[in-house]
Amino acid sequence: MRQPELDSNAPGELISYGRRSYYKPDPLPPSRELDLGDDFYETLSEATFWLGKLSGVSLELDFPPVLYTSLLRKEAMESAEIEGADVDYDALYSLETRSFDAGEDETSVESTTAQTKDTQEVLNYEDAIEDGIEALDRDDALTVERLHEFHETLLTGVPDDRADTGTLGAYKTKPNHIGDFLPPVPDKVDGLMDALFTYYRTGGSYHPLVDIALFHYQFETIHPYGDGNGRLGRLLITLQLYDAGYLERPNLYLSEYFNRNKPTYVDRLEGVRYNGNWEAWLSFFIEGIARQARESVDRTLSLTRLKRRYDDAYGGKSYTKNQLAVKLFEQPYITSKTVQRLFDVKQPTASRAINALVDEGVLEEVTGKGRNKEYRAREIFDILEQPPQTY
């Protein structure tokens, strides 16, 4: 297919490279004044409102551990799904539960099955996010060196078809393509990425959310790594929102919005590259922030209300059933052995507690096995797995 031609407003140029031409983006900020109207600023105001609401909820509520883990996990799962991974909450929590039952301090992935490699991809994303948050909490800056560390974490042990690069933790060494689009070639990446991070470190030129949107466009257009650019670019959005003070915890899952609007996401990025249509991209991105922040608030409040209901119904009593019901907000996926370990009880006691909560609709068995059954907290997972409610 013939490469599209660039409009005169395109923020870059095509540079001849063998039989093809690669795209070299202009450095940020955009060279022309952005035409952002009242509708845009209304959406921007909505985005900052819901981010503020999300931060307030995160600080004020008795934040159940399952909220932190599962909302971070939701972002990781959605990001991996965009790349073709097939994994769900059950697979992740089952893996953790089996590790806990075996007395292991950390989740270990030893199988080489495709399902386990998909699970590993999600766990890698979680690890990279947590490493980034810890670094920012130490007042370490987001740098190119840190970016390389994230890249290596993200792609270690994932399926070969989603880690098609021989350079983990380093920029690409050969050209890569996005369909018919050829991003900057390897020897141009260092300079372009240094300029991008200089723009970020100096505070940008616009509202912080606009600058994060500009950064994401530029990063994905440079496409600096052999693979993993989408995953890393989405991860950086969360870290930049945290760095800018818009998130108290990494509980905004913007990948869900990108996943459900993937054709538009691609179209808006291409609209900037070829036609200089910054406004459409920025509107799309900021609308996603607003919608997903509201989704995260709603989901957080739903889980918090459920926790209070369980505290009222089961809290304050020493029966194993009651203790287990309350504990589900830390350990929402269990086996009989899990209960035995958690509460130092024998197998018959653990089974009675589980069966009672199954009868009351709190737990549901998910494996369909006669032996080695696994259970999950039904109402908790109903909230976690529900599709977007605000769009």
KAPERA-V741038 format. One record per run of one state. SS is the DSSP state (@ for helix, = for strand, . for the rest). FROM is the first residue (numbers start at 1). TO is the last residue. If there is no record, write none. Layout:
# KAPERA-V741038
ss=<SS/SS>
from=<FROM/FROM>
to=<TO/TO>
This chain:
# KAPERA-V741038
ss=<./=/./=/./@/./@/./@/./@/./@/./@/./=/./=/./@/./@/./@/./@/./@/./@/./@/./=/./@/./@/./=/./=/@/.>
from=<1/12/18/20/26/38/61/65/83/89/102/114/138/144/156/160/163/177/179/181/183/186/202/208/223/229/244/254/261/262/276/278/315/320/328/333/335/336/344/347/360/363/366/375/378/386>
to=<11/17/19/25/37/60/64/82/88/101/113/137/143/155/159/162/176/178/180/182/185/201/207/222/228/243/253/260/261/275/277/314/319/327/332/334/335/343/346/359/362/365/374/377/385/391>
